[in-house]
Amino acid sequence: MNTNTFAPVRIGIAGLGRLGRRHAENLMSRVPGAALVAAADPVAANRDWAQTLGVANVYEDLPALLAHPELEAVWLVTPTTLHADQMITVLEAGKHVFCEKPLALEVADCERVIAVARQRPAQVAMVGFMRRLDPGNVEAKRLLDAGELGEPFHIHLDSHDPVDPNGYFVRYAPTSGGLFLDCAIHDADLLRWLLDAVEPVRVSAAGSRRMYPDLAACDDIDTGVVTIEFDTGVIGTISVSRTSHRGYEAALQVHGTRGAVRAGYSLSPLPVVCEGGDARHTAGLPDFYARFDVAFLRETEAFVTAVRNGTPSPLTLENACEATRLAVAMRDALQQHATLTLRPRTSNRTSEAAENK
């Protein structure tokens, strides 16, 4: 823990791709209490970008970054397949660590990280499920927790990436874990958060790849639909795709016995609606940066606050593990063309529900 609460937390970032650069910009100039003192990336152009941003110390790999003097925390925005092993490496080096989601693509790898982190309770370990910190989602949960919606019976989530003419998703798919583990895992986490970690008991899924047939090479899909039944009787449904013609959308609906709430729909870069020719036109959001800029910022602030105050991570490894467990069930249900019945977990739901508050 940083004993001087007024000193900035000295952070190094590993991974400076498209998302890593956004995190680096936040750490560099938008979060009081954070000092981005070093960066690492194997790609020379990304290291050059970091120096242009003003990062004084730039390295080629994680071991070199970890050797940087007086480094307190590491921010991992690296390929998903590296997350678990790199989290363990950083924790064993005695550093606090933030890792982009998912924690891992298999539950056993998540559990390996958790076992190491539990031996180091003074170190903050956090996973980037920033949608929990989105203002609209936070208000939806407040209404639900306050009883203003009554008893929930159906929660629906939409996660849609815009059509990608450059084929980024196809190139990224072999290491992403697939549509459910890469994208719908956010929705899995939101469902568990909204419902205070109740148990999912059955999962079914369907999918197609009409827009990007080349995804067949890695058995991925570009459009998926999931149904999840929880032990309280709540039904969760997820619609997820890489094929949106209206721009980026990440939204939710909560339906209860007394009312309903919708968050995240019909958002636009500008509050403008154009009318003409018997039609109305609005611009869609270009990407998830535009949708979740505030959430990414709050996530970074929450990590820095936890490190400076010695408080637990608000986005825990345990919840990240359960999101992976549910996303893996989605993947397996799709591959098996079956409705899967899930085994009850052995973890303590009461303590986990308290974390989700």
C-alpha positions as YAML, in Angstrom:
chain: A
units: angstrom
residues:
- id: 1
  name: MET
  ca: [0.00, 0.00, 0.00]
- id: 2
  name: ASN
  ca: [1.20, 3.52, -0.72]
- id: 3
  name: THR
  ca: [1.69, 4.97, 2.77]
- id: 4
  name: ASN
  ca: [1.64, 8.59, 1.58]
- id: 5
  name: THR
  ca: [-1.96, 9.20, 0.56]
- id: 6
  name: PHE
  ca: [-0.96, 12.41, -1.23]
- id: 7
  name: ALA
  ca: [1.68, 10.83, -3.47]
- id: 8
  name: PRO
  ca: [0.56, 9.64, -6.90]
- id: 9
  name: VAL
  ca: [0.39, 5.91, -7.56]
- id: 10
  name: ARG
  ca: [3.26, 5.04, -9.89]
- id: 11
  name: ILE
  ca: [1.78, 2.87, -12.64]
- id: 12
  name: GLY
  ca: [3.23, 1.09, -15.63]
- id: 13
  name: ILE
  ca: [1.05, -0.07, -18.52]
- id: 14
  name: ALA
  ca: [1.66, -3.19, -20.60]
- id: 15
  name: GLY
  ca: [-0.08, -3.26, -23.98]
- id: 16
  name: LEU
  ca: [-0.61, -0.18, -26.14]
- id: 17
  name: GLY
  ca: [-3.08, -1.35, -28.75]
- id: 18
  name: ARG
  ca: [-6.33, 0.50, -29.43]
- id: 19
  name: LEU
  ca: [-7.74, -0.01, -25.91]
- id: 20
  name: GLY
  ca: [-4.36, 0.24, -24.18]
- id: 21
  name: ARG
  ca: [-3.86, 3.70, -25.63]
- id: 22
  name: ARG
  ca: [-7.16, 4.90, -24.16]
- id: 23
  name: HIS
  ca: [-6.17, 3.56, -20.76]
- id: 24
  name: ALA
  ca: [-2.76, 5.22, -21.09]
- id: 25
  name: GLU
  ca: [-4.35, 8.58, -21.87]
- id: 26
  name: ASN
  ca: [-6.58, 8.30, -18.82]
- id: 27
  name: LEU
  ca: [-3.65, 7.37, -16.58]
- id: 28
  name: MET
  ca: [-1.47, 10.12, -18.01]
- id: 29
  name: SER
  ca: [-3.74, 13.11, -17.68]
- id: 30
  name: ARG
  ca: [-7.31, 12.45, -16.55]
- id: 31
  name: VAL
  ca: [-7.03, 10.77, -13.13]
- id: 32
  name: PRO
  ca: [-5.72, 12.72, -10.13]
- id: 33
  name: GLY
  ca: [-3.51, 10.50, -8.03]
- id: 34
  name: ALA
  ca: [-2.21, 8.43, -10.95]
- id: 35
  name: ALA
  ca: [1.25, 8.77, -12.47]
- id: 36
  name: LEU
  ca: [1.95, 6.81, -15.65]
- id: 37
  name: VAL
  ca: [5.69, 6.38, -15.25]
- id: 38
  name: ALA
  ca: [6.40, 3.53, -17.69]
- id: 39
  name: ALA
  ca: [4.97, 1.52, -20.56]
- id: 40
  name: ALA
  ca: [5.78, -1.72, -22.36]
- id: 41
  name: ASP
  ca: [4.85, -3.10, -25.75]
- id: 42
  name: PRO
  ca: [6.66, -5.43, -28.19]
- id: 43
  name: VAL
  ca: [5.66, -3.24, -31.17]
- id: 44
  name: ALA
  ca: [8.06, -0.38, -31.90]
- id: 45
  name: ALA
  ca: [5.33, 1.91, -33.26]
- id: 46
  name: ASN
  ca: [3.38, 1.55, -30.01]
- id: 47
  name: ARG
  ca: [6.46, 2.38, -27.96]
- id: 48
  name: ASP
  ca: [7.01, 5.45, -30.12]
- id: 49
  name: TRP
  ca: [3.39, 6.47, -29.46]
- id: 50
  name: ALA
  ca: [3.96, 6.18, -25.71]
- id: 51
  name: GLN
  ca: [6.95, 8.48, -25.89]
- id: 52
  name: THR
  ca: [4.89, 10.97, -27.89]
- id: 53
  name: LEU
  ca: [2.27, 10.82, -25.13]
- id: 54
  name: GLY
  ca: [4.97, 11.76, -22.66]
- id: 55
  name: VAL
  ca: [5.77, 8.44, -20.99]
- id: 56
  name: ALA
  ca: [9.36, 8.78, -19.87]
- id: 57
  name: ASN
  ca: [10.29, 5.10, -19.64]
- id: 58
  name: VAL
  ca: [9.38, 2.64, -22.39]
- id: 59
  name: TYR
  ca: [10.20, -1.08, -22.48]
- id: 60
  name: GLU
  ca: [9.72, -4.02, -24.83]
- id: 61
  name: ASP
  ca: [8.18, -6.52, -22.42]
- id: 62
  name: LEU
  ca: [6.56, -7.09, -19.04]
- id: 63
  name: PRO
  ca: [9.70, -8.32, -17.19]
- id: 64
  name: ALA
  ca: [11.52, -5.13, -18.12]
- id: 65
  name: LEU
  ca: [8.53, -3.05, -17.01]
- id: 66
  name: LEU
  ca: [8.41, -4.84, -13.66]
- id: 67
  name: ALA
  ca: [12.06, -3.97, -13.09]
- id: 68
  name: HIS
  ca: [11.32, -0.24, -13.35]
- id: 69
  name: PRO
  ca: [12.41, 1.46, -10.09]
- id: 70
  name: GLU
  ca: [9.70, 2.21, -7.52]
- id: 71
  name: LEU
  ca: [6.88, 0.88, -9.74]
- id: 72
  name: GLU
  ca: [3.79, 0.29, -7.59]
- id: 73
  name: ALA
  ca: [1.15, -1.02, -10.00]
- id: 74
  name: VAL
  ca: [0.80, -2.56, -13.45]
- id: 75
  name: TRP
  ca: [-2.05, -2.02, -15.92]
- id: 76
  name: LEU
  ca: [-2.44, -5.02, -18.25]
- id: 77
  name: VAL
  ca: [-4.09, -4.43, -21.64]
- id: 78
  name: THR
  ca: [-2.46, -7.39, -23.34]
- id: 79
  name: PRO
  ca: [-3.88, -10.29, -25.41]
- id: 80
  name: THR
  ca: [-6.50, -12.28, -23.52]
- id: 81
  name: THR
  ca: [-4.54, -15.52, -23.68]
- id: 82
  name: LEU
  ca: [-1.77, -13.89, -21.60]
- id: 83
  name: HIS
  ca: [-3.93, -12.44, -18.84]
- id: 84
  name: ALA
  ca: [-3.82, -15.21, -16.23]
- id: 85
  name: ASP
  ca: [-0.09, -15.85, -16.35]
- id: 86
  name: GLN
  ca: [0.74, -12.15, -16.47]
- id: 87
  name: MET
  ca: [-1.55, -11.42, -13.51]
- id: 88
  name: ILE
  ca: [0.30, -14.05, -11.50]
- id: 89
  name: THR
  ca: [3.68, -12.66, -12.58]
- id: 90
  name: VAL
  ca: [2.72, -9.14, -11.50]
- id: 91
  name: LEU
  ca: [1.26, -10.27, -8.18]
- id: 92
  name: GLU
  ca: [4.33, -12.36, -7.39]
- id: 93
  name: ALA
  ca: [6.47, -9.30, -8.15]
- id: 94
  name: GLY
  ca: [4.66, -7.53, -5.31]
- id: 95
  name: LYS
  ca: [2.72, -5.04, -7.44]
- id: 96
  name: HIS
  ca: [-0.91, -4.01, -7.51]
- id: 97
  name: VAL
  ca: [-2.51, -5.01, -10.79]
- id: 98
  name: PHE
  ca: [-5.36, -4.06, -13.07]
- id: 99
  name: CYS
  ca: [-6.23, -6.40, -15.93]
- id: 100
  name: GLU
  ca: [-8.61, -5.88, -18.80]
- id: 101
  name: LYS
  ca: [-11.41, -8.40, -19.06]
- id: 102
  name: PRO
  ca: [-11.68, -11.33, -19.28]
- id: 103
  name: LEU
  ca: [-9.50, -12.58, -16.46]
- id: 104
  name: ALA
  ca: [-9.03, -15.79, -18.47]
- id: 105
  name: LEU
  ca: [-10.80, -17.94, -21.05]
- id: 106
  name: GLU
  ca: [-11.12, -20.95, -18.74]
- id: 107
  name: VAL
  ca: [-12.32, -21.14, -15.14]
- id: 108
  name: ALA
  ca: [-9.29, -23.13, -13.99]
- id: 109
  name: ASP
  ca: [-6.98, -20.31, -15.08]
- id: 110
  name: CYS
  ca: [-9.11, -17.77, -13.22]
- id: 111
  name: GLU
  ca: [-8.86, -19.90, -10.12]
- id: 112
  name: ARG
  ca: [-5.06, -20.02, -10.43]
- id: 113
  name: VAL
  ca: [-4.94, -16.23, -10.30]
- id: 114
  name: ILE
  ca: [-7.34, -16.09, -7.35]
- id: 115
  name: ALA
  ca: [-5.20, -18.54, -5.38]
- id: 116
  name: VAL
  ca: [-2.12, -16.35, -5.81]
- id: 117
  name: ALA
  ca: [-4.01, -13.12, -5.05]
- id: 118
  name: ARG
  ca: [-5.42, -14.55, -1.80]
- id: 119
  name: GLN
  ca: [-1.86, -15.02, -0.55]
- id: 120
  name: ARG
  ca: [-1.31, -11.27, -1.09]
- id: 121
  name: PRO
  ca: [-4.35, -9.51, 0.42]
- id: 122
  name: ALA
  ca: [-2.52, -6.17, 0.68]
- id: 123
  name: GLN
  ca: [-2.22, -5.98, -3.12]
- id: 124
  name: VAL
  ca: [-5.15, -4.66, -5.16]
- id: 125
  name: ALA
  ca: [-6.15, -6.95, -8.03]
- id: 126
  name: MET
  ca: [-8.91, -5.66, -10.30]
- id: 127
  name: VAL
  ca: [-10.51, -6.77, -13.58]
- id: 128
  name: GLY
  ca: [-11.99, -4.32, -16.06]
- id: 129
  name: PHE
  ca: [-15.73, -4.88, -16.01]
- id: 130
  name: MET
  ca: [-16.29, -1.14, -16.28]
- id: 131
  name: ARG
  ca: [-19.95, -1.42, -17.34]
- id: 132
  name: ARG
  ca: [-20.81, -1.75, -13.64]
- id: 133
  name: LEU
  ca: [-19.64, 1.87, -13.31]
- id: 134
  name: ASP
  ca: [-21.63, 3.31, -16.22]
- id: 135
  name: PRO
  ca: [-24.00, 6.00, -14.86]
- id: 136
  name: GLY
  ca: [-27.09, 4.58, -16.60]
- id: 137
  name: ASN
  ca: [-26.39, 1.05, -15.41]
- id: 138
  name: VAL
  ca: [-25.71, 2.30, -11.88]
- id: 139
  name: GLU
  ca: [-29.08, 4.07, -11.83]
- id: 140
  name: ALA
  ca: [-30.86, 0.95, -13.11]
- id: 141
  name: LYS
  ca: [-29.35, -1.07, -10.26]
- id: 142
  name: ARG
  ca: [-30.26, 1.62, -7.74]
- id: 143
  name: LEU
  ca: [-33.90, 1.45, -8.81]
- id: 144
  name: LEU
  ca: [-33.84, -2.33, -8.66]
- id: 145
  name: ASP
  ca: [-32.19, -2.45, -5.22]
- id: 146
  name: ALA
  ca: [-34.58, 0.20, -3.87]
- id: 147
  name: GLY
  ca: [-37.56, -1.98, -4.79]
- id: 148
  name: GLU
  ca: [-38.97, 0.62, -7.16]
- id: 149
  name: LEU
  ca: [-39.28, -1.99, -9.94]
- id: 150
  name: GLY
  ca: [-40.79, -4.65, -7.68]
- id: 151
  name: GLU
  ca: [-39.56, -8.22, -8.13]
- id: 152
  name: PRO
  ca: [-37.49, -8.58, -11.32]
- id: 153
  name: PHE
  ca: [-38.55, -11.32, -13.71]
- id: 154
  name: HIS
  ca: [-36.74, -10.52, -16.98]
- id: 155
  name: ILE
  ca: [-33.49, -8.72, -17.76]
- id: 156
  name: HIS
  ca: [-32.47, -8.21, -21.37]
- id: 157
  name: LEU
  ca: [-29.07, -6.97, -22.53]
- id: 158
  name: ASP
  ca: [-27.96, -5.78, -25.97]
- id: 159
  name: SER
  ca: [-24.29, -5.62, -26.98]
- id: 160
  name: HIS
  ca: [-23.71, -4.76, -30.62]
- id: 161
  name: ASP
  ca: [-20.51, -3.72, -32.37]
- id: 162
  name: PRO
  ca: [-20.86, -1.84, -35.65]
- id: 163
  name: VAL
  ca: [-20.17, -3.56, -38.96]
- id: 164
  name: ASP
  ca: [-16.40, -3.66, -39.47]
- id: 165
  name: PRO
  ca: [-15.36, -3.23, -43.12]
- id: 166
  name: ASN
  ca: [-11.68, -3.56, -42.20]
- id: 167
  name: GLY
  ca: [-12.03, -7.09, -40.83]
- id: 168
  name: TYR
  ca: [-10.50, -6.37, -37.40]
- id: 169
  name: PHE
  ca: [-12.79, -8.84, -35.64]
- id: 170
  name: VAL
  ca: [-11.85, -11.64, -38.03]
- id: 171
  name: ARG
  ca: [-8.13, -11.09, -37.43]
- id: 172
  name: TYR
  ca: [-8.68, -10.82, -33.67]
- id: 173
  name: ALA
  ca: [-11.00, -13.83, -33.33]
- id: 174
  name: PRO
  ca: [-8.41, -16.65, -33.08]
- id: 175
  name: THR
  ca: [-7.18, -15.32, -29.71]
- id: 176
  name: SER
  ca: [-10.31, -13.56, -28.41]
- id: 177
  name: GLY
  ca: [-12.08, -16.61, -27.02]
- id: 178
  name: GLY
  ca: [-15.03, -16.06, -29.34]
- id: 179
  name: LEU
  ca: [-18.01, -13.73, -29.29]
- id: 180
  name: PHE
  ca: [-19.38, -14.91, -25.96]
- id: 181
  name: LEU
  ca: [-16.10, -14.79, -23.98]
- id: 182
  name: ASP
  ca: [-14.92, -11.59, -25.61]
- id: 183
  name: CYS
  ca: [-18.11, -9.55, -25.74]
- id: 184
  name: ALA
  ca: [-21.07, -11.21, -23.99]
- id: 185
  name: ILE
  ca: [-18.94, -11.75, -20.89]
- id: 186
  name: HIS
  ca: [-19.71, -8.11, -20.06]
- id: 187
  name: ASP
  ca: [-23.41, -8.98, -20.14]
- id: 188
  name: ALA
  ca: [-22.83, -12.07, -18.01]
- id: 189
  name: ASP
  ca: [-21.15, -9.88, -15.41]
- id: 190
  name: LEU
  ca: [-23.92, -7.27, -15.54]
- id: 191
  name: LEU
  ca: [-26.61, -9.92, -15.02]
- id: 192
  name: ARG
  ca: [-24.85, -11.28, -11.95]
- id: 193
  name: TRP
  ca: [-24.28, -7.74, -10.61]
- id: 194
  name: LEU
  ca: [-27.88, -6.66, -11.11]
- id: 195
  name: LEU
  ca: [-29.16, -9.83, -9.44]
- id: 196
  name: ASP
  ca: [-26.62, -9.87, -6.59]
- id: 197
  name: ALA
  ca: [-24.83, -13.03, -7.72]
- id: 198
  name: VAL
  ca: [-27.83, -15.36, -7.83]
- id: 199
  name: GLU
  ca: [-27.15, -18.78, -9.31]
- id: 200
  name: PRO
  ca: [-27.66, -19.42, -13.04]
- id: 201
  name: VAL
  ca: [-29.20, -22.88, -13.42]
- id: 202
  name: ARG
  ca: [-29.74, -23.32, -17.17]
- id: 203
  name: VAL
  ca: [-28.14, -21.78, -20.26]
- id: 204
  name: SER
  ca: [-29.01, -22.07, -23.93]
- id: 205
  name: ALA
  ca: [-27.47, -20.29, -26.91]
- id: 206
  name: ALA
  ca: [-27.75, -19.92, -30.67]
- id: 207
  name: GLY
  ca: [-25.53, -18.15, -33.16]
- id: 208
  name: SER
  ca: [-24.70, -17.46, -36.80]
- id: 209
  name: ARG
  ca: [-21.96, -15.91, -38.97]
- id: 210
  name: ARG
  ca: [-23.71, -14.39, -41.97]
- id: 211
  name: MET
  ca: [-21.70, -11.16, -42.03]
- id: 212
  name: TYR
  ca: [-18.24, -12.66, -41.47]
- id: 213
  name: PRO
  ca: [-18.13, -16.22, -42.85]
- id: 214
  name: ASP
  ca: [-14.34, -16.32, -42.39]
- id: 215
  name: LEU
  ca: [-14.98, -16.71, -38.64]
- id: 216
  name: ALA
  ca: [-15.69, -20.37, -39.39]
- id: 217
  name: ALA
  ca: [-11.92, -20.96, -39.41]
- id: 218
  name: CYS
  ca: [-11.84, -20.50, -35.62]
- id: 219
  name: ASP
  ca: [-15.40, -21.69, -34.95]
- id: 220
  name: ASP
  ca: [-16.56, -18.21, -33.96]
- id: 221
  name: ILE
  ca: [-19.85, -16.42, -34.72]
- id: 222
  name: ASP
  ca: [-20.80, -12.82, -35.46]
- id: 223
  name: THR
  ca: [-24.31, -12.93, -33.96]
- id: 224
  name: GLY
  ca: [-25.50, -14.71, -30.83]
- id: 225
  name: VAL
  ca: [-28.58, -15.00, -28.64]
- id: 226
  name: VAL
  ca: [-28.45, -16.41, -25.10]
- id: 227
  name: THR
  ca: [-31.10, -17.35, -22.55]
- id: 228
  name: ILE
  ca: [-30.14, -17.82, -18.89]
- id: 229
  name: GLU
  ca: [-32.48, -19.08, -16.18]
- id: 230
  name: PHE
  ca: [-31.61, -18.17, -12.59]
- id: 231
  name: ASP
  ca: [-32.58, -20.05, -9.46]
- id: 232
  name: THR
  ca: [-34.81, -17.16, -8.35]
- id: 233
  name: GLY
  ca: [-36.95, -17.56, -11.49]
- id: 234
  name: VAL
  ca: [-35.50, -14.53, -13.28]
- id: 235
  name: ILE
  ca: [-34.88, -14.95, -17.00]
- id: 236
  name: GLY
  ca: [-31.88, -13.22, -18.55]
- id: 237
  name: THR
  ca: [-31.58, -12.79, -22.30]
- id: 238
  name: ILE
  ca: [-28.61, -11.46, -24.26]
- id: 239
  name: SER
  ca: [-28.41, -10.31, -27.86]
- id: 240
  name: VAL
  ca: [-24.81, -9.85, -28.98]
- id: 241
  name: SER
  ca: [-23.31, -9.18, -32.40]
- id: 242
  name: ARG
  ca: [-20.57, -7.69, -34.55]
- id: 243
  name: THR
  ca: [-23.12, -6.65, -37.16]
- id: 244
  name: SER
  ca: [-24.87, -3.45, -36.06]
- id: 245
  name: HIS
  ca: [-25.92, -1.08, -38.85]
- id: 246
  name: ARG
  ca: [-26.84, 1.66, -36.33]
- id: 247
  name: GLY
  ca: [-23.46, 2.08, -34.64]
- id: 248
  name: TYR
  ca: [-22.28, 0.76, -31.29]
- id: 249
  name: GLU
  ca: [-24.89, -0.18, -28.70]
- id: 250
  name: ALA
  ca: [-24.59, -1.57, -25.18]
- id: 251
  name: ALA
  ca: [-27.86, -1.35, -23.29]
- id: 252
  name: LEU
  ca: [-30.09, -3.13, -20.82]
- id: 253
  name: GLN
  ca: [-33.71, -3.50, -19.79]
- id: 254
  name: VAL
  ca: [-34.92, -4.62, -16.36]
- id: 255
  name: HIS
  ca: [-38.57, -5.70, -16.08]
- id: 256
  name: GLY
  ca: [-40.16, -6.06, -12.66]
- id: 257
  name: THR
  ca: [-43.59, -6.53, -11.15]
- id: 258
  name: ARG
  ca: [-43.96, -2.79, -10.42]
- id: 259
  name: GLY
  ca: [-42.07, -1.19, -13.28]
- id: 260
  name: ALA
  ca: [-39.26, -1.36, -15.79]
- id: 261
  name: VAL
  ca: [-36.13, 0.60, -16.67]
- id: 262
  name: ARG
  ca: [-34.07, 0.92, -19.84]
- id: 263
  name: ALA
  ca: [-30.48, 2.19, -19.91]
- id: 264
  name: GLY
  ca: [-28.18, 2.92, -22.82]
- id: 265
  name: TYR
  ca: [-30.60, 2.95, -25.77]
- id: 266
  name: SER
  ca: [-30.79, 5.57, -28.55]
- id: 267
  name: LEU
  ca: [-27.56, 7.30, -27.57]
- id: 268
  name: SER
  ca: [-25.92, 9.62, -30.08]
- id: 269
  name: PRO
  ca: [-22.64, 11.58, -30.25]
- id: 270
  name: LEU
  ca: [-24.74, 14.74, -30.50]
- id: 271
  name: PRO
  ca: [-28.24, 15.45, -29.12]
- id: 272
  name: VAL
  ca: [-29.49, 16.03, -32.65]
- id: 273
  name: VAL
  ca: [-32.35, 14.48, -34.63]
- id: 274
  name: CYS
  ca: [-32.56, 15.38, -38.32]
- id: 275
  name: GLU
  ca: [-35.93, 15.24, -40.06]
- id: 276
  name: GLY
  ca: [-36.80, 15.31, -43.73]
- id: 277
  name: GLY
  ca: [-38.40, 13.26, -46.46]
- id: 278
  name: ASP
  ca: [-40.88, 11.75, -44.01]
- id: 279
  name: ALA
  ca: [-38.00, 10.26, -41.99]
- id: 280
  name: ARG
  ca: [-36.03, 10.96, -38.82]
- id: 281
  name: HIS
  ca: [-32.26, 10.38, -38.63]
- id: 282
  name: THR
  ca: [-29.90, 10.16, -35.66]
- id: 283
  name: ALA
  ca: [-26.19, 9.33, -35.67]
- id: 284
  name: GLY
  ca: [-25.16, 6.16, -33.86]
- id: 285
  name: LEU
  ca: [-22.20, 5.88, -31.50]
- id: 286
  name: PRO
  ca: [-19.00, 4.97, -33.38]
- id: 287
  name: ASP
  ca: [-17.48, 2.60, -30.80]
- id: 288
  name: PHE
  ca: [-17.33, 1.51, -27.17]
- id: 289
  name: TYR
  ca: [-15.00, 4.41, -26.30]
- id: 290
  name: ALA
  ca: [-17.80, 6.86, -27.04]
- id: 291
  name: ARG
  ca: [-20.32, 4.76, -25.10]
- id: 292
  name: PHE
  ca: [-18.23, 4.10, -22.00]
- id: 293
  name: ASP
  ca: [-15.81, 7.00, -21.69]
- id: 294
  name: VAL
  ca: [-17.17, 7.90, -18.24]
- id: 295
  name: ALA
  ca: [-17.16, 4.27, -17.10]
- id: 296
  name: PHE
  ca: [-13.52, 3.79, -18.15]
- id: 297
  name: LEU
  ca: [-12.58, 6.92, -16.24]
- id: 298
  name: ARG
  ca: [-14.46, 5.84, -13.11]
- id: 299
  name: GLU
  ca: [-12.82, 2.43, -13.32]
- id: 300
  name: THR
  ca: [-9.37, 4.02, -13.33]
- id: 301
  name: GLU
  ca: [-10.28, 6.32, -10.45]
- id: 302
  name: ALA
  ca: [-11.60, 3.35, -8.45]
- id: 303
  name: PHE
  ca: [-8.35, 1.42, -8.87]
- id: 304
  name: VAL
  ca: [-6.21, 4.37, -7.83]
- id: 305
  name: THR
  ca: [-8.44, 5.01, -4.81]
- id: 306
  name: ALA
  ca: [-8.22, 1.37, -3.72]
- id: 307
  name: VAL
  ca: [-4.43, 1.39, -3.96]
- id: 308
  name: ARG
  ca: [-4.03, 4.72, -2.13]
- id: 309
  name: ASN
  ca: [-6.50, 3.85, 0.65]
- id: 310
  name: GLY
  ca: [-5.64, 0.18, 1.02]
- id: 311
  name: THR
  ca: [-9.24, -0.82, 0.31]
- id: 312
  name: PRO
  ca: [-10.48, -3.89, -1.61]
- id: 313
  name: SER
  ca: [-10.95, -3.86, -5.35]
- id: 314
  name: PRO
  ca: [-14.52, -2.90, -6.38]
- id: 315
  name: LEU
  ca: [-14.25, -5.24, -9.40]
- id: 316
  name: THR
  ca: [-13.04, -8.49, -7.90]
- id: 317
  name: LEU
  ca: [-11.27, -11.54, -9.27]
- id: 318
  name: GLU
  ca: [-14.02, -13.75, -7.88]
- id: 319
  name: ASN
  ca: [-16.72, -11.96, -9.86]
- id: 320
  name: ALA
  ca: [-14.50, -12.00, -12.94]
- id: 321
  name: CYS
  ca: [-14.13, -15.75, -12.53]
- id: 322
  name: GLU
  ca: [-17.90, -16.24, -12.36]
- id: 323
  name: ALA
  ca: [-18.36, -14.12, -15.49]
- id: 324
  name: THR
  ca: [-15.94, -16.45, -17.27]
- id: 325
  name: ARG
  ca: [-17.81, -19.48, -15.91]
- id: 326
  name: LEU
  ca: [-21.10, -18.18, -17.33]
- id: 327
  name: ALA
  ca: [-19.58, -17.18, -20.68]
- id: 328
  name: VAL
  ca: [-17.97, -20.61, -21.01]
- id: 329
  name: ALA
  ca: [-21.41, -22.14, -20.43]
- id: 330
  name: MET
  ca: [-22.77, -19.97, -23.27]
- id: 331
  name: ARG
  ca: [-19.98, -21.18, -25.56]
- id: 332
  name: ASP
  ca: [-20.54, -24.82, -24.60]
- id: 333
  name: ALA
  ca: [-24.31, -24.56, -25.05]
- id: 334
  name: LEU
  ca: [-23.78, -23.19, -28.55]
- id: 335
  name: GLN
  ca: [-21.29, -25.86, -29.52]
- id: 336
  name: GLN
  ca: [-23.42, -28.68, -28.11]
- id: 337
  name: HIS
  ca: [-26.73, -27.34, -29.48]
- id: 338
  name: ALA
  ca: [-28.17, -27.99, -26.04]
- id: 339
  name: THR
  ca: [-29.63, -26.37, -22.95]
- id: 340
  name: LEU
  ca: [-27.04, -26.90, -20.24]
- id: 341
  name: THR
  ca: [-27.92, -27.44, -16.59]
- id: 342
  name: LEU
  ca: [-25.28, -25.83, -14.39]
- id: 343
  name: ARG
  ca: [-23.95, -27.21, -11.16]
- id: 344
  name: PRO
  ca: [-24.37, -25.06, -8.04]
- id: 345
  name: ARG
  ca: [-21.16, -23.31, -7.04]
- id: 346
  name: THR
  ca: [-19.47, -24.14, -3.78]
- id: 347
  name: SER
  ca: [-18.51, -20.50, -3.06]
- id: 348
  name: ASN
  ca: [-20.30, -18.40, -0.47]
- id: 349
  name: ARG
  ca: [-23.01, -16.51, -2.32]
- id: 350
  name: THR
  ca: [-23.75, -14.22, 0.64]
- id: 351
  name: SER
  ca: [-20.28, -12.67, 0.67]
- id: 352
  name: GLU
  ca: [-20.23, -12.37, -3.11]
- id: 353
  name: ALA
  ca: [-23.61, -10.66, -3.17]
- id: 354
  name: ALA
  ca: [-22.26, -8.11, -0.71]
- id: 355
  name: GLU
  ca: [-19.41, -7.38, -3.13]
- id: 356
  name: ASN
  ca: [-21.91, -6.81, -5.92]
- id: 357
  name: LYS
  ca: [-23.76, -4.10, -4.02]
...
